[in-house]
Amino acid sequence: MERASLGLSTDPGHRHGHVVEFYETEVFLVDTVCRVLAPALRAGDAAVIIATPAHGMRFEAALTDAGVDVGAARREGRYLVFDAAVLEK
């Protein structure tokens, strides 16, 4: 099994949703996150990421490589990354 994911939404007609992703490899995780978030960020939507700092840096690099202006999204409050370890406490 390479992955299992679960999409959650309180309103099926609502365009916002939440995704929980389980992964076995780092490459798969980064590719999946980038594939989901890049189009949304390019379209002006927002993303909230809860990850380790190392994963956060990998996501940002992949999104930048995919043509997302992560700096602009961050300044506009559309790209928020929280340290999973800090939130755990």
N, C-alpha and C positions, 0 to 999 in steps of 0.2 A: 504494500500500500504506500503510495507516494504522498497522498494528502487526504485530508477530510476537512470540509469546511461547513460552516453553518451560517446562513444569512438570517438576520433577525430584523423585523420591523414591526412596529405596533400598528401601522396602518398600511395595508397592501397597496393602496392607491397613492401613498406618499412617496415622493421621489428620493427621500433620504432613507438610508438603511445602515445597518451595522453588520460587520462580518467578523467572525471568529475563525482564525486559520490555524490549523495544526500542520506541522511540517516535519520532514525528516532531514532535509539538507538545507544549508544556508543559501545556496544558489537558488533553490526552489522558492524559498521564502522571499528573497529579495526580488526575484522575477515576478512573483505573484503580487506582491505589494505594489511594485512599480506598474504592472499591467492594470491594476485596479485604480490606483491613485492618479497616474499621469493624465489620463483623459479628463478626469474630474477637475484636477487643478488647472489644466489648460483651459477648461471651460469656465473657470472662475468660481468653481465650487470649493468647499473647504475639506480639510482632512485633519483628523486628530489621531495621533499615533502614540501608543504606549509601548515602549520598547526599551531594551538596554541601550546605553549610549553607543555601543559598537554597532548594533543593528540600525539605530537612528542614522549614524553616519553612512552606513551602506545604502540605506533607503535614499538618503539625500543625494548621494553620488549617482545612483541609478536613475533617479528622477531628473537630475541635471543632465545626464547623458541622454535621456529621453526627450530633452528639449523643454523641460519645465523650469521656469524661473522661480526656483525655490526661495531665493532671497526676497523677491517681490511678494510671493504668497505669504511668507512669514511676516513681512512688514504690514501687509494688509490684514493680518490676523486670520488667514485662511489655511495656514500650515502650522499646526501646533504639535510639538513633540514633547512627551513627558517621560521621564526616567522611570521605568517600571520598578526599580528597586526602591526609589524614594516613595512612590505611591503605595508600596507594599507595607511600609512602616506605619 
